[in-house]
Amino acid sequence: LEVTLGADGAAVGSAGEYIRIDLDSDRDTHRSVEVTYRARGRAWEVASGLIDGKVFYYKAVEFCPPTNCDIPVVSSIRFTYAAGKKAEYDRLLEGMIGTVTPATGRLE
């Protein structure tokens, strides 16, 4: 199981842009990328599927600070794990994903 957490206040844009960038990068570096699920809300986006036979789940969430919100802070979480462990890791992922909250500020 690989878990990656991140946050970015750069000028990339929305949560959806971060998901698109991750998927484009995966397509450039892996033989096989199959997106089987996508969902989007007002300030978040999710994509999951298979990369070279491994399950992936990516989620990005936007946060706008009360002041200076020209560019939102985007927090992301990425899970990748063996497809053979899907049932076991899906339960773990469901518990973890509900606890992830967006970063609430920028480093100056």
NUTI-546716 format. One line per 10 residues: number of its first residue (from 0); their letters; for each residue z, x, y of N, C-alpha, C, O. Coordinates in steps of 0.001 Angstrom, whole numbers. Example, Ala and Ser with C-alpha at 12.3 -4.5 7.8 and 13.67 -1.06 7.14 Angstrom:
2
0 = as = 7800/13190/-5690/7800/12300/-4500/7800/13200/-3300/8465/14236/-3319; 7080/12850/-2250/7140/13670/-1060/7870/12900/30/8039/13409/1138 .
END
This chain:
108
0 = levtlgadga = 0/857/-1180/0/0/0/0/891/1228/824/1799/1343; -916/636/2137/-960/1349/3405/-778/335/4525/-1463/-687/4566; 153/626/5439/416/-244/6586/291/605/7847/882/1681/7941; -479/116/8813/-653/813/10078/-323/-148/11209/-872/-1248/11276; 576/268/12099/937/-517/13275/442/221/14512/448/1452/14553; 16/-531/15513/-433/107/16742/-327/-834/17922/-174/-2045/17763; -410/-254/19114/-465/-1031/20345/-1289/-243/21340/-1234/987/21367; -2056/-952/22162/-2953/-288/23093/-3053/-1114/24368/-3249/-2328/24316; -2922/-462/25488/-3078/-1118/26780/-4325/-626/27490/-4440/-763/28708; -5268/-49/26737/-6503/487/27325/-7475/-642/27641/-7190/-1814/27391 .
10 = avgsageyir = -8598/-280/28181/-9563/-1266/28678/-10500/-1804/27608/-11606/-2236/27934; -10100/-1794/26355/-10988/-2267/25288/-11193/-3772/25361/-12310/-4247/25153; -10152/-4526/25649/-10327/-5963/25794/-9401/-6782/24934/-8205/-6502/24846; -9951/-7790/24305/-9181/-8812/23599/-8811/-8392/22181/-9289/-7380/21669; -7946/-9195/21557/-7589/-8992/20157/-8835/-9028/19279/-8966/-8238/18344; -9742/-9939/19581/-10992/-10038/18817/-11828/-8784/18898/-12473/-8405/17920; -11830/-8126/20056/-12571/-6868/20207/-11993/-5785/19305/-12740/-5004/18717; -10669/-5734/19192/-10042/-4738/18325/-10400/-4981/16862/-10666/-4031/16125; -10409/-6230/16439/-10803/-6539/15066/-12259/-6135/14847/-12584/-5534/13824; -13136/-6458/15795/-14551/-6110/15674/-14734/-4596/15577/-15516/-4118/14755 .
20 = idldsdrdth = -14019/-3839/16410/-14111/-2382/16379/-13648/-1832/15036/-14296/-951/14471; -12525/-2347/14518/-12033/-1898/13206/-13057/-2171/12118/-13331/-1300/11292; -13629/-3381/12108/-14609/-3729/11074/-15886/-2898/11207/-16447/-2467/10200; -16346/-2671/12428/-17533/-1828/12624/-17276/-414/12127/-18139/185/11485; -16103/121/12416/-15744/1460/11940/-15712/1503/10416/-16203/2454/9807; -15131/465/9798/-15094/390/8337/-16507/371/7756/-16780/1042/6761; -17400/-395/8373/-18779/-477/7882/-19508/864/8003/-20399/1169/7210; -19124/1654/8999/-19732/2976/9180/-19242/3996/8162/-19955/4953/7856; -18035/3807/7632/-17424/4832/6782/-17217/4436/5326/-16815/5275/4519; -17480/3182/4966/-17266/2738/3583/-18552/2146/3011/-19379/1588/3732 .
30 = rsvevtyrar = -18691/2282/1710/-19882/1750/1030/-19945/233/1093/-21024/-344/1225; -18800/-408/1001/-18781/-1863/866/-17655/-2480/1700/-16487/-2130/1534; -18020/-3400/2597/-17044/-4150/3396/-17434/-5618/3324/-18523/-6002/3752; -16544/-6430/2782/-16792/-7870/2661/-15659/-8624/3338/-14518/-8578/2878; -15967/-9318/4428/-14976/-10140/5127/-14984/-11514/4471/-16014/-12187/4434; -13819/-11932/3949/-13733/-13224/3266/-12949/-14269/4051/-12971/-15454/3720; -12254/-13817/5096/-11446/-14746/5889/-11368/-14248/7320/-11165/-13058/7563; -11530/-15160/8263/-11321/-14873/9688/-10661/-16081/10319/-10968/-17224/9983; -9752/-15809/11237/-9109/-16884/11996/-8826/-16350/13388/-8628/-15152/13586; -8811/-17274/14357/-8606/-16870/15744/-7793/-17931/16464/-7981/-19130/16262 .
40 = grawevasgl = -6898/-17466/17295/-6137/-18340/18183/-6377/-17912/19616/-7236/-17072/19880; -5628/-18480/20536/-5811/-18160/21954/-5598/-16681/22246/-6324/-16112/23061; -4624/-16045/21605/-4309/-14653/21913/-4167/-13785/20659/-3456/-12780/20679; -4835/-14166/19577/-4754/-13390/18342/-6021/-13572/17515/-6780/-14520/17718; -6238/-12650/16579/-7336/-12771/15623/-6946/-12050/14336/-6220/-11056/14353; -7448/-12578/13222/-7174/-12041/11890/-8494/-11919/11139/-9389/-12751/11290; -8602/-10863/10320/-9730/-10722/9391/-9181/-10123/8105/-8303/-9260/8138; -9700/-10580/6975/-9305/-9987/5697/-10481/-10040/4742/-11462/-10750/4963; -10354/-9270/3678/-11423/-9211/2686/-11268/-7987/1808/-10155/-7604/1448; -12414/-7363/1460/-12418/-6213/562/-13183/-5047/1184/-14256/-5223/1762 .
50 = idgkvfyyka = -12603/-3852/1052/-13265/-2610/1441/-13263/-1715/214/-12207/-1286/-253; -14455/-1436/-306/-14579/-589/-1504/-13625/-1037/-2609/-13023/-199/-3280; -13482/-2338/-2803/-12653/-2879/-3869/-11172/-2977/-3551/-10393/-3417/-4396; -10763/-2576/-2348/-9370/-2722/-1923/-9265/-3893/-956/-10194/-4162/-194; -8142/-4583/-990/-7896/-5707/-87/-7488/-5154/1277/-6717/-4198/1361; -8009/-5758/2340/-7536/-5422/3685/-7147/-6694/4411/-7668/-7773/4131; -6223/-6550/5348/-5792/-7628/6233/-5528/-6993/7583/-4676/-6111/7698; -6251/-7429/8614/-6081/-6909/9967/-5682/-8057/10884/-6255/-9144/10819; -4701/-7807/11733/-4302/-8798/12728/-4104/-8089/14061/-3498/-7018/14119; -4608/-8680/15117/-4418/-8167/16473/-3896/-9311/17336/-4350/-10450/17224 .
60 = vefcpptncd = -2925/-8984/18207/-2271/-9967/19062/-2244/-9431/20498/-1899/-8271/20724; -2607/-10271/21453/-2591/-9888/22866/-1271/-10287/23519/-650/-11283/23150; -859/-9484/24500/291/-9834/25330/-23/-9456/26762/-475/-8342/27026; 210/-10370/27687/44/-10091/29109/1415/-9989/29754/2174/-10959/29761; 1741/-8806/30305/3009/-8680/31022/3039/-9628/32229/1986/-10038/32716; 4228/-9976/32710/4324/-10896/33850/3598/-10386/35105/3142/-11186/35922; 3492/-9076/35258/2754/-8517/36393/1657/-7605/35861/1770/-7072/34758; 611/-7427/36632/-484/-6521/36293/-1097/-6849/34934/-1040/-6038/34009; -1672/-8018/34818/-2261/-8420/33538/-3781/-8478/33608/-4393/-9390/33054; -4382/-7526/34275/-5839/-7450/34261/-6344/-7124/32864/-7402/-7596/32448 .
70 = ipvvssirft = -5567/-6300/32136/-5914/-5898/30774/-4694/-6173/29894/-3620/-5631/30154; -4837/-7005/28855/-3684/-7280/27998/-3327/-6075/27127/-4181/-5242/26823; -2069/-5995/26732/-1644/-5049/25708/-2002/-5698/24371/-1663/-6857/24131; -2682/-4959/23512/-3059/-5504/22201/-2302/-4739/21128/-2410/-3517/21023; -1534/-5477/20331/-818/-4911/19190/-1598/-5239/17936/-2213/-6300/17833; -1570/-4315/16977/-2326/-4555/15748/-1525/-4108/14543/-675/-3222/14622; -1824/-4750/13425/-1259/-4360/12140/-2388/-4407/11120/-3210/-5323/11114; -2404/-3404/10267/-3441/-3306/9233/-2755/-3055/7896/-1901/-2176/7782; -3127/-3821/6902/-2664/-3628/5530/-3883/-3330/4663/-4923/-3971/4812; -3762/-2372/3770/-4791/-2096/2774/-4069/-1820/1460/-3101/-1060/1423 .
80 = yaagkkaeyd = -4548/-2446/374/-3893/-2240/-917/-4855/-2523/-2058/-5889/-3167/-1874; -4501/-2034/-3233/-5338/-2184/-4425/-5504/-3664/-4772/-4537/-4426/-4763; -6732/-4058/-5075/-7009/-5458/-5415/-6201/-5906/-6630/-5846/-7080/-6733; -5908/-4995/-7542/-5119/-5325/-8721/-3674/-5683/-8406/-2983/-6270/-9239; -3218/-5337/-7218/-1848/-5644/-6785/-1818/-6817/-5807/-807/-7043/-5143; -2919/-7562/-5714/-3058/-8615/-4707/-1914/-9625/-4729/-1325/-9900/-3684; -1590/-10176/-5881/-538/-11198/-5955/798/-10642/-5475/1515/-11296/-4718; 1122/-9443/-5916/2390/-8816/-5539/2436/-8503/-4036/3420/-8816/-3365; 1374/-7886/-3513/1371/-7479/-2110/1119/-8643/-1159/1581/-8602/-19; 412/-9665/-1583/223/-10831/-717/1559/-11469/-358/1754/-11891/782 .
90 = rllegmigtv = 2482/-11546/-1316/3815/-12099/-1023/4551/-11226/-9/5188/-11741/909; 4465/-9928/-171/5097/-8998/760/4456/-9117/2146/5159/-9163/3155; 3138/-9167/2192/2411/-9282/3450/2791/-10553/4195/3005/-10514/5407; 2878/-11681/3490/3239/-12945/4125/4607/-12857/4791/4804/-13391/5882; 5540/-12192/4146/6868/-12038/4731/6862/-11113/5938/7549/-11367/6928; 6093/-10052/5855/6054/-9075/6949/5285/-9590/8157/5721/-9383/9289; 4167/-10247/7949/3288/-10626/9057/3986/-11606/10001/3701/-11618/11199; 4890/-12423/9475/5614/-13368/10310/6615/-12711/11242/7073/-13336/12198; 6963/-11452/10974/7933/-10755/11813/7278/-9887/12882/7972/-9353/13748; 5954/-9739/12838/5257/-8884/13791/5103/-9604/15122/4583/-10718/15183 .
100 = tpatgrle = 5559/-8961/16175/5425/-9504/17522/4661/-8490/18380/4684/-7295/18087; 3990/-8951/19426/3203/-8021/20230/4092/-7091/21064/5226/-7423/21408; 3534/-5916/21373/4191/-5015/22310/4311/-5734/23653/3433/-6515/24022; 5371/-5479/24367/5626/-6238/25587/5514/-5404/26868/6033/-5804/27910; 4864/-4289/26801/4711/-3501/28009/3836/-2294/27797/3353/-2051/26691; 3634/-1543/28845/2814/-350/28824/3672/880/29082/4666/825/29805; 3267/1987/28475/3871/3264/28819/3214/3746/30094/1987/3732/30192; 3966/4157/31037/3407/4595/32323/3338/6098/32380/2896/6659/33383 .
END
